[in-house]
Amino acid sequence: MTKELPEGMVPWDGGDDAPEDWDHGDVLLRYGTICPGHMVNWWGRGLEDDVGEIIAYTPEDNLL
């Protein structure tokens, strides 16, 4: 089942570091939760089972 991404977000396939074009804003977790960017710890991964894996982010191009 493919989830539709919120407008302006792009899929993220994973990795240990944040994407270079991430705007430091909200991210979408696999379980459907939007997480505020200031709460995201890209370098401290491993809690995916507890909080949900990051599946999408908003790139800088979409800043207002």
C-alpha positions in Angstrom: 0.0 0.0 0.0 1.5 3.4 -1.0 0.6 6.4 1.1 0.1 9.7 -0.5 2.6 12.3 0.6 1.5 15.7 2.0 1.9 18.5 -0.6 5.5 19.7 -0.9 7.1 16.6 0.6 9.3 14.2 -1.2 10.0 10.5 -0.4 13.1 9.6 1.6 14.7 6.2 1.1 16.7 6.2 4.3 20.2 6.7 5.4 22.3 7.8 8.4 22.2 11.6 7.6 19.5 14.1 6.7 19.1 14.8 3.0 21.2 17.8 1.9 18.2 19.7 0.7 16.1 19.1 3.8 14.5 22.4 5.0 14.7 21.4 8.7 10.9 21.4 8.7 8.4 18.6 9.3 9.0 15.0 8.3 6.5 12.3 7.7 6.8 9.0 9.6 5.8 5.7 8.2 2.9 5.4 10.6 1.4 8.6 9.2 2.6 11.0 11.9 4.0 14.4 11.0 7.0 15.1 13.2 8.3 18.7 13.7 11.8 19.1 12.3 13.2 20.4 15.6 12.4 17.0 17.1 14.1 14.9 14.4 17.4 13.3 15.3 18.7 12.1 11.9 22.1 11.0 13.4 20.5 9.0 16.3 18.5 6.5 14.2 17.4 3.2 15.6 14.1 4.1 17.2 12.1 3.3 14.1 10.1 0.6 16.0 9.0 3.1 18.6 8.3 6.3 16.7 8.1 5.2 13.0 10.6 5.4 10.3 11.0 8.7 8.4 9.6 8.3 4.9 9.3 11.8 3.6 10.6 15.4 4.1 10.2 18.8 2.7 13.1 20.0 0.5 14.4 23.6 0.7 12.9 24.3 -2.7 9.4 24.2 -1.1 10.1 26.9 1.5 7.6 29.8 1.4 
